[in-house]
Amino acid sequence: MLVDHHCHLDFPQFAEDVDGVVARARAAGVGTMVTISTHIRRFETYKAIAEAHEDIFFSVGTHPHNAHEELDIPVDEIVRLSQHPKCVAVGEAGLDYHYQNSPREAQAEGFRNHIAAARETGLPLEIHARDADEDTALILEDEHAKGAFPAVLHCFTAGRDLAMRAIDLGLYVSFSGVVTFKTAQSLRDIAAELPLDRILVETDAPYLAPVPFRGKTNEPSYVAHTAKVVAEARGITLGELADATTENFFRAYTKAKRPRIAPELAVSSAGAA
């Protein structure tokens, strides 16, 4: 089976078809999904989606695009909300210097607040990092010196240096559909080099659909295509990659419950023999 630890099932693209999206994911062998928070104040929305589906969990946090809007929410409130049984992660939070929809100072403050929540709860922090490699690494290293915390560099599109510095801190690195793009050979090289017990796969749906669906609305079932490309880059089978990344997920996301009956990976759906 596969896990999609980062998707956004509350987004408008799925408003009319959440049940269909979930059914297609299960048919493709995706046994667990985590719908990721972009606004803490939308907590009830994420909670409702997770409570309606046994195999869906959720996170609590503020996307860096919105960091300046929720700095008034203290760390202890994030911690309190995270106590819901189906809340398995903190974030997503981090730095985005590509769009800079929020001031850099607000992003950094929000990032550190979420790290504090991850450290206190033991829940993994879903980290968003775009065009901010050095500042992301420096904050992670500075905060790690204050006390270890679990975290995942989600939708990794950065350089090798950030990946290796994250691995040195004991973090995970996750690959999205971007790794399947023709121009992403450097990402495939990184995916091949990292320790197998430190990588994850995801969709970031509804964005970044993998080849052969690039340009279309992404959804959790497509994580199989990303997993296939990562497996090829590493010279292993899709089944081996699926087993490893699923074990990595449950090791990192300790509150997530394994499905009572795990779906069988639909290898043919990922274009493999």
Backbone as CSV, one residue per row, in Angstrom:
resi,resn,N_x,N_y,N_z,CA_x,CA_y,CA_z,C_x,C_y,C_z
1,MET,0.834,-1.185,0.000,0.000,0.000,0.000,0.876,1.244,0.000
2,LEU,0.279,2.376,-0.332,0.943,3.673,-0.327,0.231,4.621,0.627
3,VAL,0.948,5.670,1.004,0.391,6.729,1.842,0.591,8.058,1.128
4,ASP,-0.445,8.884,1.123,-0.307,10.269,0.673,-0.394,11.145,1.917
5,HIS,0.780,11.524,2.433,0.808,12.241,3.709,0.578,13.735,3.552
6,HIS,0.389,14.212,2.307,0.204,15.654,2.133,-0.704,15.921,0.940
7,CYS,-1.968,16.196,1.241,-2.932,16.619,0.228,-3.874,17.623,0.877
8,HIS,-4.663,18.298,0.059,-5.549,19.361,0.556,-6.993,19.049,0.118
9,LEU,-7.622,18.156,0.847,-8.953,17.701,0.455,-10.035,18.727,0.725
10,ASP,-9.695,19.820,1.412,-10.676,20.883,1.663,-10.716,21.904,0.547
11,PHE,-9.814,21.800,-0.429,-9.732,22.820,-1.475,-10.930,22.730,-2.424
12,PRO,-11.278,23.847,-3.074,-12.477,23.887,-3.921,-12.501,22.828,-5.017
13,GLN,-11.353,22.423,-5.520,-11.308,21.427,-6.596,-11.956,20.111,-6.201
14,PHE,-12.041,19.847,-4.905,-12.603,18.580,-4.444,-13.967,18.730,-3.781
15,ALA,-14.496,19.934,-3.776,-15.708,20.223,-3.011,-16.881,19.312,-3.368
16,GLU,-16.985,18.949,-4.632,-18.134,18.157,-5.068,-17.838,16.669,-5.159
17,ASP,-16.599,16.253,-4.822,-16.254,14.856,-5.106,-15.270,14.267,-4.099
18,VAL,-15.325,14.671,-2.850,-14.388,14.114,-1.874,-14.527,12.600,-1.796
19,ASP,-15.750,12.100,-1.758,-15.948,10.651,-1.659,-15.366,9.939,-2.875
20,GLY,-15.524,10.528,-4.057,-14.970,9.926,-5.267,-13.455,9.922,-5.252
21,VAL,-12.863,11.011,-4.782,-11.406,11.111,-4.674,-10.879,10.030,-3.730
22,VAL,-11.540,9.870,-2.602,-11.115,8.869,-1.624,-11.273,7.461,-2.193
23,ALA,-12.371,7.203,-2.891,-12.594,5.878,-3.471,-11.527,5.546,-4.514
24,ARG,-11.174,6.526,-5.345,-10.137,6.280,-6.363,-8.771,6.055,-5.717
25,ALA,-8.519,6.742,-4.622,-7.260,6.536,-3.909,-7.187,5.111,-3.366
26,ARG,-8.250,4.671,-2.745,-8.266,3.316,-2.201,-8.071,2.285,-3.312
27,ALA,-8.716,2.515,-4.455,-8.602,1.580,-5.582,-7.176,1.514,-6.115
28,ALA,-6.426,2.602,-5.948,-5.037,2.647,-6.427,-4.058,2.126,-5.381
29,GLY,-4.571,1.717,-4.219,-3.704,1.172,-3.193,-3.235,2.166,-2.158
30,VAL,-3.872,3.342,-2.115,-3.512,4.356,-1.116,-4.359,4.093,0.127
31,GLY,-3.703,3.633,1.179,-4.440,3.217,2.365,-4.627,4.293,3.405
32,THR,-3.838,5.373,3.314,-3.906,6.434,4.303,-3.627,7.762,3.639
33,MET,-4.368,8.800,4.032,-4.166,10.154,3.529,-4.164,11.127,4.692
34,VAL,-3.418,12.216,4.549,-3.437,13.293,5.539,-3.797,14.577,4.807
35,THR,-4.922,15.173,5.194,-5.303,16.457,4.606,-4.680,17.560,5.452
36,ILE,-3.980,18.463,4.785,-3.067,19.378,5.458,-3.675,20.763,5.647
37,SER,-3.444,21.298,6.823,-3.958,22.616,7.198,-3.140,23.742,6.576
38,THR,-3.840,24.755,6.097,-3.190,25.992,5.645,-3.590,27.175,6.527
39,HIS,-4.669,27.022,7.291,-5.132,28.042,8.240,-5.585,27.340,9.517
40,ILE,-5.044,27.697,10.636,-5.482,27.102,11.895,-6.962,27.361,12.130
41,ARG,-7.434,28.515,11.686,-8.841,28.865,11.917,-9.809,28.020,11.076
42,ARG,-9.291,27.202,10.195,-10.129,26.262,9.437,-10.081,24.855,10.057
43,PHE,-9.670,24.782,11.287,-9.496,23.505,11.979,-10.738,22.622,11.872
44,GLU,-11.901,23.201,12.085,-13.136,22.402,12.073,-13.380,21.761,10.715
45,THR,-12.959,22.419,9.650,-13.125,21.865,8.306,-12.275,20.620,8.128
46,TYR,-11.000,20.712,8.509,-10.112,19.557,8.372,-10.587,18.407,9.261
47,LYS,-10.982,18.746,10.448,-11.452,17.727,11.387,-12.657,16.984,10.821
48,ALA,-13.585,17.722,10.224,-14.796,17.092,9.686,-14.465,16.116,8.558
49,ILE,-13.528,16.495,7.685,-13.133,15.592,6.595,-12.533,14.319,7.163
50,ALA,-11.644,14.459,8.139,-10.989,13.286,8.720,-11.981,12.406,9.470
51,GLU,-12.892,13.023,10.187,-13.848,12.231,10.965,-14.832,11.475,10.075
52,ALA,-14.999,11.945,8.844,-15.942,11.296,7.927,-15.338,10.092,7.209
53,HIS,-14.005,9.932,7.311,-13.329,8.853,6.581,-12.287,8.205,7.487
54,GLU,-12.414,6.906,7.662,-11.518,6.192,8.577,-10.051,6.333,8.192
55,ASP,-9.750,6.390,6.897,-8.363,6.379,6.434,-7.794,7.769,6.166
56,ILE,-8.480,8.817,6.614,-7.981,10.184,6.452,-7.677,10.788,7.815
57,PHE,-6.511,11.431,7.907,-6.106,12.158,9.101,-5.884,13.617,8.704
58,PHE,-5.510,14.458,9.666,-5.326,15.870,9.322,-4.235,16.487,10.177
59,SER,-3.859,17.714,9.817,-2.837,18.448,10.559,-3.436,19.764,11.055
60,VAL,-2.644,20.473,11.860,-3.047,21.803,12.314,-1.866,22.741,12.122
61,GLY,-2.114,23.854,11.417,-1.026,24.793,11.198,-1.375,25.874,10.197
62,THR,-0.412,26.762,9.974,-0.594,27.914,9.092,0.459,27.915,8.002
63,HIS,0.011,27.890,6.766,0.912,27.939,5.605,1.696,29.248,5.630
64,PRO,2.963,29.242,5.186,3.729,30.494,5.191,3.090,31.620,4.405
65,HIS,2.291,31.302,3.390,1.579,32.361,2.664,0.662,33.153,3.594
66,ASN,0.190,32.497,4.649,-0.798,33.099,5.549,-0.217,33.402,6.929
67,ALA,1.098,33.316,7.063,1.724,33.415,8.378,1.332,34.684,9.120
68,HIS,1.308,35.808,8.415,1.029,37.089,9.065,-0.400,37.184,9.587
69,GLU,-1.283,36.309,9.104,-2.685,36.361,9.498,-2.956,35.627,10.813
70,GLU,-2.023,34.747,11.239,-2.327,33.909,12.395,-1.214,33.898,13.448
71,LEU,-0.395,34.940,13.450,0.645,35.022,14.473,0.061,35.267,15.866
72,ASP,-1.205,35.665,15.908,-1.849,35.882,17.205,-2.288,34.577,17.867
73,ILE,-2.168,33.460,17.146,-2.537,32.166,17.717,-1.301,31.585,18.395
74,PRO,-1.314,31.429,19.715,-0.111,31.003,20.442,0.202,29.527,20.237
75,VAL,1.430,29.185,20.566,1.873,27.800,20.441,0.986,26.868,21.257
76,ASP,0.606,27.284,22.457,-0.181,26.376,23.297,-1.555,26.078,22.699
77,GLU,-2.065,26.983,21.838,-3.329,26.696,21.160,-3.126,25.660,20.056
78,ILE,-2.020,25.748,19.346,-1.705,24.728,18.350,-1.590,23.373,19.032
79,VAL,-0.901,23.359,20.158,-0.731,22.121,20.918,-2.086,21.577,21.370
80,ARG,-2.940,22.451,21.871,-4.264,22.010,22.340,-5.069,21.394,21.204
81,LEU,-5.108,22.066,20.070,-5.873,21.560,18.935,-5.311,20.231,18.422
82,SER,-4.001,20.082,18.509,-3.358,18.872,17.987,-3.719,17.628,18.786
83,GLN,-4.362,17.794,19.927,-4.703,16.648,20.768,-5.871,15.836,20.212
84,HIS,-6.540,16.352,19.184,-7.615,15.562,18.564,-7.027,14.234,18.083
85,PRO,-7.728,13.123,18.297,-7.180,11.802,17.962,-6.747,11.646,16.505
86,LYS,-7.366,12.371,15.578,-7.018,12.206,14.168,-6.079,13.297,13.651
87,CYS,-5.638,14.162,14.536,-4.640,15.173,14.150,-3.264,14.546,14.336
88,VAL,-2.542,14.314,13.243,-1.305,13.532,13.312,-0.054,14.338,12.969
89,ALA,-0.226,15.642,12.643,0.933,16.448,12.251,0.673,17.914,12.556
90,VAL,1.754,18.678,12.567,1.711,20.134,12.715,2.104,20.749,11.372
91,GLY,1.453,21.872,11.028,1.788,22.545,9.771,0.695,22.397,8.745
92,GLU,0.958,22.866,7.492,2.295,23.106,7.041,2.755,24.529,7.362
93,ALA,4.018,24.653,7.679,4.627,25.935,7.979,6.033,25.940,7.401
94,GLY,6.611,27.125,7.279,7.957,27.207,6.730,8.213,28.545,6.073
95,LEU,8.986,28.503,4.994,9.386,29.725,4.296,9.113,29.594,2.815
96,ASP,8.498,30.619,2.231,8.277,30.673,0.787,8.710,32.039,0.288
97,TYR,9.892,32.110,-0.323,10.419,33.360,-0.851,10.118,33.522,-2.337
98,HIS,9.402,32.541,-2.905,9.038,32.635,-4.319,7.903,33.631,-4.511
99,TYR,6.830,33.444,-3.761,5.679,34.342,-3.856,5.717,35.454,-2.820
100,GLN,6.258,35.155,-1.632,6.336,36.136,-0.557,4.987,36.801,-0.286
101,ASN,3.957,35.969,-0.172,2.625,36.482,0.148,2.545,36.978,1.584
102,SER,3.496,36.575,2.404,3.581,37.035,3.789,4.996,37.562,4.009
103,PRO,5.174,38.598,4.827,6.523,39.124,5.080,7.459,38.032,5.596
104,ARG,8.719,38.104,5.214,9.685,37.082,5.622,9.769,36.952,7.140
105,GLU,9.695,38.080,7.828,9.788,38.045,9.286,8.614,37.276,9.883
106,ALA,7.420,37.466,9.317,6.240,36.750,9.812,6.359,35.257,9.520
107,GLN,6.870,34.918,8.344,7.058,33.512,8.008,8.014,32.841,8.986
108,ALA,9.125,33.522,9.285,10.114,32.952,10.196,9.534,32.775,11.595
109,GLU,8.780,33.766,12.058,8.174,33.661,13.381,7.173,32.514,13.429
110,GLY,6.344,32.418,12.398,5.384,31.323,12.340,6.071,29.971,12.267
111,PHE,7.136,29.898,11.487,7.905,28.660,11.356,8.421,28.213,12.716
112,ARG,9.028,29.122,13.448,9.576,28.778,14.772,8.460,28.397,15.752
113,ASN,7.314,29.044,15.656,6.191,28.681,16.527,5.741,27.239,16.267
114,HIS,5.680,26.883,15.000,5.252,25.535,14.652,6.309,24.500,15.051
115,ILE,7.575,24.857,14.940,8.627,23.957,15.415,8.456,23.713,16.914
116,ALA,8.161,24.770,17.670,7.946,24.627,19.108,6.784,23.682,19.389
117,ALA,5.725,23.788,18.591,4.570,22.903,18.770,4.929,21.460,18.430
118,ALA,5.706,21.275,17.369,6.136,19.920,17.007,7.020,19.324,18.097
119,ARG,7.901,20.139,18.638,8.783,19.669,19.701,7.974,19.253,20.939
120,GLU,6.970,20.060,21.292,6.187,19.783,22.492,5.276,18.586,22.320
121,THR,4.689,18.430,21.141,3.713,17.358,20.929,4.347,16.057,20.457
122,GLY,5.522,16.152,19.828,6.116,14.971,19.216,5.523,14.639,17.865
123,LEU,4.632,15.508,17.366,4.046,15.302,16.044,4.968,15.881,14.980
124,PRO,5.062,15.235,13.817,5.950,15.746,12.776,5.450,17.058,12.190
125,LEU,6.379,17.963,11.929,6.072,19.237,11.291,6.192,19.084,9.788
126,GLU,5.126,19.405,9.079,5.158,19.430,7.618,5.746,20.783,7.194
127,ILE,6.956,20.740,6.608,7.680,21.963,6.285,7.527,22.310,4.812
128,HIS,7.109,23.547,4.559,7.048,24.113,3.215,8.283,24.985,3.031
129,ALA,9.104,24.668,2.044,10.309,25.462,1.785,10.449,25.669,0.286
130,ARG,10.347,26.926,-0.143,10.495,27.224,-1.566,11.374,28.450,-1.752
131,ASP,12.432,28.273,-2.508,13.387,29.361,-2.788,13.913,29.984,-1.504
132,ALA,14.113,29.153,-0.493,14.569,29.650,0.807,15.455,28.613,1.484
133,ASP,16.306,27.972,0.703,17.089,26.839,1.208,17.925,27.207,2.435
134,GLU,18.744,28.252,2.309,19.690,28.556,3.366,18.978,28.991,4.644
135,ASP,17.980,29.865,4.534,17.266,30.314,5.723,16.507,29.159,6.379
136,THR,15.946,28.258,5.550,15.258,27.092,6.105,16.227,26.231,6.901
137,ALA,17.385,25.959,6.311,18.377,25.126,6.996,18.867,25.777,8.283
138,LEU,19.109,27.073,8.240,19.609,27.767,9.430,18.596,27.734,10.564
139,ILE,17.318,27.956,10.250,16.291,27.899,11.294,16.177,26.481,11.853
140,LEU,16.197,25.487,10.971,16.101,24.106,11.439,17.276,23.754,12.355
141,GLU,18.464,24.147,11.963,19.645,23.832,12.770,19.644,24.590,14.095
142,ASP,19.228,25.849,14.046,19.167,26.649,15.270,18.143,26.071,16.241
143,GLU,16.981,25.713,15.732,15.933,25.168,16.593,16.281,23.764,17.083
144,HIS,16.938,22.988,16.237,17.318,21.639,16.644,18.286,21.689,17.822
145,ALA,19.123,22.721,17.848,20.070,22.869,18.961,19.358,23.107,20.281
146,LYS,18.123,23.604,20.220,17.336,23.843,21.431,16.613,22.585,21.900
147,GLY,16.535,21.605,21.012,15.816,20.375,21.319,15.293,19.745,20.047
148,ALA,15.452,18.444,19.921,15.058,17.753,18.694,13.545,17.810,18.487
149,PHE,13.139,17.707,17.239,11.726,17.670,16.873,11.589,16.893,15.572
150,PRO,10.467,16.195,15.375,10.253,15.461,14.127,9.745,16.396,13.036
151,ALA,10.169,16.168,11.794,9.722,17.037,10.697,9.964,16.375,9.354
152,VAL,9.229,16.879,8.361,9.314,16.401,6.984,9.445,17.609,6.066
153,LEU,10.449,17.591,5.203,10.516,18.592,4.127,9.564,18.120,3.036
154,HIS,8.386,18.710,2.998,7.365,18.232,2.069,7.584,18.821,0.679
155,CYS,7.114,18.091,-0.334,7.191,18.529,-1.740,8.590,19.074,-2.037
156,PHE,9.585,18.256,-1.812,10.959,18.734,-1.899,11.316,19.122,-3.331
157,THR,11.741,20.386,-3.497,12.187,20.875,-4.802,13.482,21.669,-4.665
158,ALA,14.113,21.567,-3.514,15.301,22.367,-3.220,16.564,21.634,-3.665
159,GLY,17.701,22.164,-3.230,18.979,21.588,-3.617,19.445,20.496,-2.671
160,ARG,20.496,19.802,-3.097,21.030,18.679,-2.332,21.487,19.114,-0.935
161,ASP,22.036,20.312,-0.807,22.563,20.756,0.478,21.477,20.768,1.548
162,LEU,20.302,21.316,1.232,19.214,21.349,2.211,18.769,19.936,2.558
163,ALA,18.678,19.069,1.562,18.261,17.688,1.830,19.215,17.012,2.793
164,MET,20.499,17.146,2.571,21.485,16.477,3.408,21.532,17.076,4.815
165,ARG,21.375,18.370,4.920,21.352,18.993,6.243,20.125,18.547,7.025
166,ALA,19.001,18.374,6.324,17.798,17.862,6.985,18.003,16.423,7.456
167,ILE,18.606,15.607,6.616,18.869,14.217,6.994,19.787,14.166,8.215
168,ASP,20.773,15.045,8.253,21.687,15.086,9.399,20.953,15.405,10.697
169,LEU,19.831,16.106,10.592,19.037,16.448,11.768,18.009,15.360,12.095
170,GLY,17.975,14.315,11.293,17.034,13.231,11.541,15.663,13.452,10.939
171,LEU,15.550,14.386,9.976,14.261,14.683,9.356,14.021,13.773,8.151
172,TYR,12.818,13.866,7.609,12.438,13.130,6.410,12.345,14.091,5.234
173,VAL,12.499,13.550,4.022,12.376,14.332,2.790,11.318,13.658,1.928
174,SER,10.365,14.449,1.449,9.229,13.906,0.705,9.199,14.425,-0.719
175,PHE,8.882,13.526,-1.653,8.848,13.873,-3.070,7.419,13.843,-3.595
176,SER,7.107,14.869,-4.382,5.785,15.009,-5.005,5.885,14.702,-6.491
177,GLY,4.825,15.017,-7.220,4.815,14.787,-8.656,5.888,15.536,-9.411
178,VAL,6.468,16.557,-8.806,7.534,17.316,-9.467,8.686,16.400,-9.864
179,VAL,8.931,15.349,-9.070,10.057,14.465,-9.350,9.879,13.710,-10.664
180,THR,8.647,13.675,-11.192,8.380,12.978,-12.459,8.579,13.878,-13.671
181,PHE,8.757,15.167,-13.458,8.851,16.099,-14.583,10.157,15.877,-15.345
182,LYS,10.120,16.102,-16.630,11.288,15.874,-17.485,12.496,16.676,-17.021
183,THR,12.252,17.873,-16.510,13.343,18.772,-16.113,13.861,18.520,-14.695
184,ALA,13.354,17.476,-14.035,13.650,17.279,-12.610,14.700,16.199,-12.354
185,GLN,15.668,16.049,-13.238,16.674,15.015,-13.039,17.438,15.222,-11.733
186,SER,17.704,16.473,-11.360,18.431,16.719,-10.115,17.655,16.197,-8.911
187,LEU,16.323,16.312,-8.939,15.510,15.769,-7.849,15.564,14.245,-7.824
188,ARG,15.526,13.634,-9.007,15.620,12.173,-9.064,16.970,11.694,-8.523
189,ASP,18.016,12.463,-8.800,19.333,12.113,-8.276,19.348,12.173,-6.745
190,ILE,18.705,13.208,-6.188,18.623,13.325,-4.728,17.791,12.181,-4.154
191,ALA,16.673,11.872,-4.802,15.813,10.784,-4.339,16.564,9.451,-4.346
192,ALA,17.481,9.297,-5.291,18.259,8.067,-5.371,19.336,7.999,-4.294
193,GLU,19.821,9.155,-3.857,20.940,9.202,-2.918,20.527,9.126,-1.455
194,LEU,19.366,9.633,-1.123,18.964,9.707,0.284,18.747,8.313,0.876
195,PRO,18.923,8.173,2.174,18.638,6.877,2.816,17.181,6.483,2.601
196,LEU,16.950,5.222,2.263,15.598,4.769,1.969,14.669,4.940,3.160
197,ASP,15.216,4.862,4.369,14.362,4.981,5.553,14.070,6.425,5.938
198,ARG,14.411,7.375,5.050,14.160,8.787,5.328,13.383,9.472,4.219
199,ILE,12.774,8.728,3.312,12.024,9.362,2.235,10.540,9.006,2.308
200,LEU,9.733,9.945,1.816,8.290,9.778,1.714,7.843,10.219,0.329
201,VAL,6.616,9.875,-0.024,6.011,10.359,-1.266,4.669,10.987,-0.940
202,GLU,4.242,11.883,-1.800,3.008,12.640,-1.562,2.476,13.165,-2.888
203,THR,1.298,13.818,-2.828,0.777,14.476,-4.031,0.797,15.993,-3.937
204,ASP,0.542,16.556,-2.756,0.255,17.991,-2.606,-0.973,18.359,-3.426
205,ALA,-1.850,17.381,-3.631,-3.085,17.606,-4.387,-3.882,18.751,-3.768
206,PRO,-4.493,19.564,-4.634,-4.762,19.385,-6.064,-3.684,19.908,-7.016
207,TYR,-2.503,20.214,-6.483,-1.445,20.784,-7.315,-0.443,19.728,-7.756
208,LEU,0.356,20.085,-8.761,1.566,19.346,-9.141,1.299,17.896,-9.515
209,ALA,0.311,17.676,-10.358,0.021,16.313,-10.799,1.234,15.726,-11.516
210,PRO,1.553,14.464,-11.244,2.711,13.837,-11.889,2.438,13.504,-13.347
211,VAL,3.492,13.306,-14.092,3.367,12.737,-15.431,2.734,11.348,-15.257
212,PRO,1.702,10.975,-16.008,1.216,11.574,-17.253,0.022,12.512,-17.089
213,PHE,-0.234,13.002,-15.880,-1.397,13.853,-15.625,-1.013,15.316,-15.445
214,ARG,0.222,15.675,-15.769,0.699,17.034,-15.523,-0.235,18.055,-16.181
215,GLY,-0.577,19.092,-15.415,-1.483,20.126,-15.896,-2.927,19.888,-15.515
216,LYS,-3.226,18.690,-15.009,-4.580,18.368,-14.582,-4.672,18.483,-13.058
217,THR,-5.885,18.402,-12.543,-6.062,18.421,-11.094,-5.473,17.157,-10.494
218,ASN,-4.573,17.330,-9.553,-3.932,16.196,-8.894,-4.876,15.625,-7.839
219,GLU,-4.699,14.340,-7.515,-5.470,13.730,-6.441,-4.666,12.576,-5.852
220,PRO,-5.017,12.144,-4.634,-4.187,11.173,-3.926,-3.885,9.889,-4.688
221,SER,-4.782,9.423,-5.542,-4.514,8.180,-6.274,-3.269,8.285,-7.140
222,TYR,-2.904,9.513,-7.536,-1.759,9.691,-8.426,-0.418,9.530,-7.728
223,VAL,-0.418,9.374,-6.412,0.858,9.206,-5.705,1.590,7.958,-6.194
224,ALA,0.864,7.003,-6.750,1.505,5.798,-7.275,2.467,6.124,-8.415
225,HIS,2.144,7.141,-9.206,3.019,7.522,-10.320,4.304,8.165,-9.816
226,THR,4.187,8.959,-8.770,5.377,9.541,-8.158,6.240,8.443,-7.549
227,ALA,5.609,7.514,-6.853,6.353,6.414,-6.227,7.077,5.576,-7.273
228,LYS,6.455,5.365,-8.415,7.076,4.567,-9.474,8.368,5.217,-9.957
229,VAL,8.344,6.538,-10.145,9.528,7.237,-10.642,10.642,7.236,-9.588
230,VAL,10.280,7.432,-8.328,11.292,7.383,-7.267,11.897,5.985,-7.191
231,ALA,11.070,4.958,-7.322,11.573,3.583,-7.302,12.547,3.347,-8.454
232,GLU,12.189,3.819,-9.641,13.074,3.650,-10.794,14.407,4.356,-10.579
233,ALA,14.349,5.551,-9.986,15.574,6.307,-9.726,16.489,5.549,-8.772
234,ARG,15.904,4.792,-7.860,16.680,4.058,-6.861,17.025,2.646,-7.306
235,GLY,16.449,2.205,-8.432,16.723,0.864,-8.918,16.055,-0.224,-8.115
236,ILE,14.868,0.083,-7.560,14.106,-0.919,-6.820,12.708,-1.004,-7.408
237,THR,11.920,-1.966,-6.954,10.566,-2.114,-7.480,9.617,-1.122,-6.813
238,LEU,8.502,-0.900,-7.460,7.474,-0.038,-6.878,6.992,-0.616,-5.550
239,GLY,6.847,-1.931,-5.483,6.411,-2.556,-4.238,7.380,-2.319,-3.099
240,GLU,8.675,-2.395,-3.395,9.682,-2.148,-2.363,9.649,-0.700,-1.896
241,LEU,9.477,0.215,-2.839,9.403,1.634,-2.482,8.146,1.904,-1.655
242,ALA,7.027,1.293,-2.065,5.770,1.475,-1.329,5.896,0.959,0.095
243,ASP,6.483,-0.224,0.247,6.643,-0.790,1.593,7.501,0.123,2.463
244,ALA,8.609,0.614,1.899,9.534,1.446,2.681,8.895,2.762,3.083
245,THR,8.262,3.442,2.136,7.695,4.755,2.452,6.498,4.643,3.390
246,THR,5.749,3.554,3.284,4.639,3.344,4.214,5.166,3.125,5.629
247,GLU,6.202,2.315,5.780,6.803,2.111,7.098,7.381,3.410,7.638
248,ASN,8.006,4.201,6.764,8.553,5.489,7.185,7.453,6.400,7.711
249,PHE,6.321,6.393,7.002,5.198,7.237,7.423,4.744,6.867,8.829
250,PHE,4.490,5.596,9.070,3.956,5.205,10.376,5.002,5.339,11.479
251,ARG,6.275,5.331,11.129,7.313,5.597,12.118,7.317,7.063,12.517
252,ALA,7.102,7.938,11.527,7.139,9.378,11.794,5.816,9.902,12.342
253,TYR,4.722,9.428,11.787,3.387,9.912,12.164,2.798,8.920,13.156
254,THR,3.265,9.002,14.377,2.991,7.955,15.357,1.530,7.873,15.787
255,LYS,0.773,8.941,15.571,-0.648,8.908,15.954,-1.533,8.287,14.883
256,ALA,-1.042,8.173,13.680,-1.848,7.625,12.591,-2.045,6.129,12.788
257,LYS,-3.268,5.682,12.628,-3.592,4.267,12.791,-3.510,3.554,11.440
258,ARG,-2.889,2.397,11.445,-2.846,1.608,10.215,-4.255,1.135,9.852
259,PRO,-4.566,1.086,8.551,-5.897,0.599,8.153,-6.100,-0.845,8.579
260,ARG,-7.304,-1.159,8.984,-7.594,-2.518,9.433,-7.404,-3.518,8.305
261,ILE,-7.795,-3.103,7.093,-7.543,-3.912,5.899,-6.843,-3.012,4.898
262,ALA,-5.563,-3.214,4.717,-4.793,-2.343,3.825,-5.126,-2.642,2.374
263,PRO,-5.363,-1.614,1.567,-5.631,-1.843,0.152,-4.390,-2.360,-0.551
264,GLU,-4.602,-3.112,-1.597,-3.474,-3.645,-2.363,-3.033,-2.627,-3.402
265,LEU,-1.728,-2.390,-3.457,-1.188,-1.441,-4.412,-1.539,-1.870,-5.833
266,ALA,-2.208,-0.966,-6.553,-2.580,-1.235,-7.939,-1.399,-0.906,-8.830
267,VAL,-0.450,-1.820,-8.924,0.793,-1.566,-9.647,0.523,-1.135,-11.074
268,SER,-0.448,-1.757,-11.719,-0.711,-1.434,-13.111,-1.146,0.010,-13.284
269,SER,-1.770,0.603,-12.247,-2.234,1.995,-12.363,-1.078,2.965,-12.437
270,ALA,0.111,2.532,-11.993,1.285,3.394,-12.064,2.103,3.114,-13.307
271,GLY,1.567,2.307,-14.188,2.240,2.090,-15.451,3.365,1.072,-15.380
272,ALA,3.405,0.280,-14.303,4.466,-0.717,-14.172,3.932,-2.083,-14.537
273,ALA,4.837,-2.958,-14.952,4.422,-4.303,-15.333,4.137,-5.133,-14.086
